[in-house]
Structures are given as C-alpha cells and as structure tokens.
Amino acid sequence: FYTRQLPDIDTISTYIPPETTKIYSADNVIIAELHQEENRIRIPIDNISETLQGTVIAMEDTDFYKHNGINIKGIMRALYRDIIAMAFVEGGSTLTQQLARNLFLEKQKKIERKIKEILMAIEIERKYTKIEILELYLNQVYWGHNAYGIESASQMYFGKNAKNLTVAESAALVGMLKGPELFSPFRYFERLKKRQRVVLKRMQYLGMLTAEEVDDAYNEELVIEKQNSVTL
C-alpha cells in the first residue's frame, strides 16, 4: 500500500537543489548573496574534507557502510525509547533515511512517514552507491541560518571551503546537526563547545582519535566568520 504512494527514486539522479547566487565586486569580493529559503552551494564529495565525512558517519550513522538503508538495532532502540517516553523522542534513522526524508517527505513525526522513509531508504540503497548517497546527504542537510549543505555551512561559519575543515571545525559542524539553531556559534558558542566535545569523545570511542588529539581539537580556537555580506 505504501510502496504505491512513494515518489520516483530515479528523480534523485536528475535532482538539482536550489543554490545561492553570489554577486562579486570588481576586485572579486562578495558583496551580496541572493537566495530564497535555501542558501546552498553544491559540491562533489572530493571537495569535502574526509575528516568531516568520517565525523558525520561517526555521529549520525556508525554502520553506514554496512547496512542496506536501515539499521534494525537502531530502529528497535529508538522504538523502545519512544514507548518508554510515550512520544517520538528518537528517530533511529540512518543517513539514507534522513536523505529520503529531507528530499521527499514531510518533517512531522508520524508512523506513516517512518514506514515510507524506511521503504525509500532501501530503494535508494539499491540504486545508488554509498558515496553518491553521502554526497547527496552532505549537500542537502540543514546547518542553521538558512545554510543548506556543507559548503554553505563551512563558508558561513568558518570562511573556508569544506575541503579544508579541521578536526575541531568538523566536530563543531557535525555537533550542530542535532539542533542547528540550538547550537549556533553566532548565538550559543559555549553550548556549541560542549556539543563539540561530545562529538570528539565519540570519535575517540570509535578509535578515530586519541585522547591527546581530542584535547588538541577541543582546545583549538574556533574562529567564527563575521557576517559582513548582504543576504537577500
């Protein structure tokens, strides 16, 4: 029944998300950025820091390269917590499920949406490689303040391309995914620093960083870019 209601997964291959138009001065300085709701700069995965890629997987979907779109253990764990709380408190969604939801489904938490999300994630995994899925996800996900996609977020918060993100910056950005506005470096810097440490500790637990590397990354100064351009 739900399968018949699903959108065509093949449209992903021709999907072109809205992007930001930038206006430069004669000396190549950005003087304005024109966009509607979504401020986005789409880039290939080769232009995204491998550290950032690994950090996203560590926090959002540790078994990304092992599952076929859904993580049964994650779903059961989330279901248990939802039952205990008598509410939707945890989604248990893989990166592929999140991509399906962001591209095709409404955001409201419903059983019907979750079923469609699971079915679409399985279909996406059948038709696209993990690298293609990860690239789509990183160009689609929301990072707060109308920044959609990692390149827009990297430039907005740190004034650099996503390819050049450090461990500290990657951990801060990935930490924001839990609540982009709640962990905004513009508004709640100390809250973001606490969240950054959670991400770094997760990376240490998974063997991605040593204790010394965690401390070095946490103590690295996060230089947040000032907003000095006109956004329309």
VEXZA-182342 format. One record per residue: residue in one letter; x, y, z of N, C-alpha, C in turn. Coordinates in pm, whole numbers, plus 50000, padded with zeros to 5 digits. Layout:
<atoms>
AXYZXYZXYZ;...
</atoms>
This chain:
<atoms>
F500834987950000500005000050000500875012650000;Y501855013150091502715024850099503665025749979;T504095014449929505015014449815504405021549696;R503105019749675502425026149562502355041349577;Q502525046349700502435060749725503785067849719;L504865060249705506195066249712506555073749584;P507315084549595507795091749475508835083449402;D509155087549282510105080349199511535082949246;I512205072549295513565073949346514525078349235;D514245074749111515135078049000515295093148981;T514375100949037514485115449022515685121149097;I516255113349189517435118049262518565121149165;S518715112549062519835114148969519725127048888;T518535132448875518345144948800517975156648891;Y518015154049023517625164349119518645175649124;I518185187849107519055199649116518495208749225;P519135208849343518615217149452518835231849425;P518025240449485518235254849468519575259149527;E520285267749455521585272249503521615287449517;T522655292349582522815306549606523545313249491;T523055325049451523745333249352524575343749425;K525865344549391526745354049457527105365449362;I527095377649415527465389549337528815394449388;Y529775395649294531135399649330531415413949285;S532285420549359532765433749318533865431949214;A534355443049159535405442349056536685435949108;D536935437149240538145431249297537865417549360;N536785411049313536475397149349536065395249495;V535425405149553534895404149689533385402149680;I532855392649758531415390349758530715402049825;I529795408349753529085419749811527615416549838;A527125405449781525745401449808525555386849771;E524605380449842524235366649812522725366149796;L522275361049683520855360549653520355346249660;H519365343949744518755330749752517375332149814;Q516585321749798515265321749862515455316150003;E514795305350037514955300050173516285292850189;E516735285950085517885277150098519165283650043;N520095286550132521415291350095522295279050075;R522625275749950523305263149922524335264749811;I525475258049828526495256849723526785242049708;R526385236349598526545221949579527965218749531;I528585208749593529955204849558530075189649552;P531045184349476531275169849472531945165249601;I531835152549632532345147549758533865148749768;D534545149049654536005150849656536405164349713;N535465173849716535745187149770535275188549915;I534955177249978534525177250117535575170150201;S536005176350307537015170650396536665156350435;E537625147250421537425133350463537175132750614;T537775141850688537545142450832536075145450861;L535525155150787534115158550803533235146650768;Q533545139950658532765128250619532765117650729;G533945114750782534045104650887533335108851014;T533375121751044532725126751166531215125651156;V530665128751039529225127251018528785112851038;I529525103750980529175089550992529295084951137;A530325089651207530525085751347529355089951434;M528785101551408527705106651493526315102951446;E526115102551314524775100951261524435086651220;D525465078751184525165065451129526455057051124;T526855051851239528135044751250528245033051153;D527135026451127527145014551039526775017950895;F526995030350855526575034850723527065025650611;Y528315021450617528885013350509528524998550523;K527774994950625527444980950648525974977550620;H525074987150639523644984050626523134986250484;N521894982350461521274983750329520234994850325;G520435004650413519505015950417518845017750551;I518705006850627518105007650759518975000250858;N518915004450983519654998151091518644992451189;I518444979451185517414973151267517634975751416;K518884974651460519174977151602518824991551639;G519165000951551518855014851579517355017351585;I516615011051496515155012651494514535006951622;M514994995051663514454988751783514804996851908;R516015002151911516415010452027515555023052034;A515345029351918514515041451915513075038251952;L512565026851904511195022851935511035020752085;Y512015014352146511965011852292511905025152367;R512755034852328512785047652397511505055552373;D510935054252253509675060952223508545055352309;I508545042052326507495035552406507615039852552;I508845040052605509065044152743508605058552766;A508905067252669508555081452682507125084352640;M506475074552576505115076452523505065088152426;A506145089552347506225100352248507365097252153;F507415104752040508525103351946509715111251999;V510655104552065511805111452121513095107952046;E513095097051971514285093151896513865086551765;G514575090051657514185085051526514855072251484;G516115070251522516835058251480517095057751330;S517115069451266517245069751120518695069051075;T518935061650968520245061450904520405074050819;L521615076150768521825087450678520925086350555;T520735074150507519905072050388518455075350418;Q517975071650535516605075150575516465090250588;Q517465096650647517415111150660517385117850523;L518165112550429518165117950294516795116550230;A516195104850243514855102550188513855112350247;R513935114350376513015123550444513235137850397;N514495142150390514775155950350514375158950206;L514515149050118514215151249977512735149949944;F512065140350009510735136649960509595137450062;L509875137050191508815135150288508635147250379;E507445147950441507185158650536507985156150663;K508225166950739509085166050856508375160750981;Q507045161650985506305157651105506505142951135;K506725139751263506975125951303505665118051309;K505525108651218504345100051212504795085951177;I504015076151221504315062251186504295060451036;E503335066550968503225065250823504475070650754;R504965082050801506165087750741507375078750764;K507455072950883508585064250914508585051950824;I507415046350796507325034750707507785038450567;K507305049750517507715054250384509215057050380;E509725062950486511155066150496511995053450485;I511585042950554512305030150552512265023950412;L511095023950351510945018050217511775025750115;M511775038850125512545046950030514045045250052;A514465043950177515885042250206516415029250145;I515635018750156516035005850097516155007049946;E515205014049885515215015849740516385024549696;I516685035049772517825043749740519115035749744;E519255027249845520485019249858520635009149744;R519525004849688519574995549574520075002349448;K519815015349436520085022149309521295031449311;Y521795034749431522895044249439523995038749531;T525235042849504526365038349585526385046249716;K527155041149811527285048049940527895061949921;I528855063049833529495076049808528485085949751;E527655081349657526635090049599525635094449706;I525255085349793524295088549899524895098549997;L526155096350036526805105450129526965119350068;E527315120049941527445132949873526105140249871;L525045133249836523725139349834523335144449973;Y523585136250073523245139950211523975152650254;L525275153050231526075164350276525755177350200;N525215176050081524785187850005523355192050039;Q522625183250109521215185750134520925190150277;V521695185150373521345186650515521405201350559;Y520585204750658520445218450707521405221150823;W522105232650816523085236150918522765249350990;G521545253750982521155265851053521355278650973;H520605288951010520705302250948520585301550795;N519675293150748519395291350605520555285150527;A521515279450596522645272850529522315258150506;Y522175254450380521905240550342523125234950271;G523605223650317524775217650257526055222050325;I527055213250323528275215450398529095227250346;E529085229750216529905240850165529375254250214;S528065256050210527475268550259527745270250408;A527615259250484527845259850629529295262950660;S530205256550588531635258650611532025273150583;Q531525278650474531835292450440531165302250535;M529925299350575529215308450664529865309350801;Y530205297750858530715297650996532235299451006;F532975294150909534435294450921535145301550806;G534405306150707535005313750598535985305750515;K535735292850499536635284450422535845273750347;N536475267450250535855256650176535755244050262;A534765235750234534555223550312535725213950303;K536515215050199537665206250181538745208850284;N538745220850343539835224950432539445225050579;L538335218950614537895218750753538835210550841;T539125215550959539955208451056539095198651136;V539755190551218539025181451307538115189351400;A538635200051458537855208151551536635214251483;E536825219551364535705225651290534705215151246;S535185203651203534295192851162533435188251278;A534045186651396533305182251513532245192451553;A532575205251542531605215751575530425215551478;L530705214651349529635214551249528745202351263;V529335190751281528545178451294527745178951425;G528305184651528527565186251652526315194751635;M526355204151544525225212951520524025205551459;L524265194351394523175187251326522065182951421;K522385181051547521375177151646520335188051664;G520755200451643519845211951656520545224351606;P520525226851475521305237651415521115251351480;E519915254651518519685267651580520055267351728;L519915255851793520225254651935521735255251962;F522525251151862523975251051879524665261051786;S523955271451749524515281651660525725288351724;P526865288651653528045295551708527845310551716;F526915315951641526635330251647525895333851777;R525105324551829524235327551943524615320052070;Y525055307552055525285299052171526645292152160;F527685300052160529025294552136529425284452243;E529185287552370529585278352477528805265352470;R527545266252433526745254152414527305245752301;L527735252352195528345245252082529635238352124;K530435244952208531695239052252531445226152332;K530415225952414530075213852489529645202652393;R528895206452293528445196552193529635191652111;Q530565200552079531765196752006532545186052082;R532635187452213533375177652293532685164052290;V531365163952290530615151252279530995144152150;V531065151752039531425145951910532865140651913;L533775148351967535175144151975535335131552059;K534605130552168534665118752253534105106552181;R533085108652101532535097752020533585092851920;M534295101951861535345098251766536465090651836;Q536775094551960537775087252038537285073152069;Y536025071852107535435058752139535515049352019;L535345054851899535385046751778536815044551726;G537795049951796539185048051755539655057351646;M538885067951619539265077451516540265087751566;L540245090251697541145099951759541715094251887;T542895098851924543465095552054542975105952156;A543195103152283542815112552388543525125852370;E544795125152330545565137452308545015145452191;E544615138452084544045145251968542705151652001;V541945145152088540675150952133540925164052206;D541875163952299542175176052375542705187152284;D543565183452190544125193352097543015199852014;A542095191551964541005196751881540065205551964;Y539765201252086538865208952171539465222452209;N540775222552231541445234852272541795244052154;E541645238852031541895247151914540845258351906;E541295270251883540365281651876539465280351754;L538175281551778537215281751668537005296351627;V537525299851513537395313751464536135314551378;I535105320651434533815321451365533795333551273;E533365331351151533315341851050532245352251084;K532595364751071531605375451090530785376950963;Q529505379850980528615381550867528695395850816;N529435397750706529605411450656529105413150513;S528365402850461527795404250328526295405750336;V525695410550229524245412550224523585399850173;T522645394350249521935382350208520495385850178;L520035382550057518685386050015517875373649983;
</atoms>
